[in-house]
Amino acid sequence: MLKELAGSMEPDLMQILIDQKEYAQVFLLAHDMKGSAISLSLMPLYEAVSDLVEELRPFYEQDISTSTPAQETRIETTYAHIK
């Protein structure tokens, strides 16, 4: 069920944006998914998405446009837990 909900929350779009390194946009999508997950009491999904949101927060709040390979790896790894 969690995978179905996550699928309905546009993970393909998230993957495309991650591949394009559009991390501020991924942050917005993940933040919305986090809100939906907590509203539905889907704690495993909420926790996984929360990790991704926190990994992406600097790209949104500080308008960071470049990433290090280590950051990219952490983002990919964290996103893999949602898929």
Secondary structure, 3 states (H helix, E strand, C coil): CHHHHHHHCCHHHHHHHHHCCCHHHHHHHHHHHHHHHHHCCCHHHHHHHHHHHHHHHHHHHCCCCCCCHHHHHHHHHHHHCCC
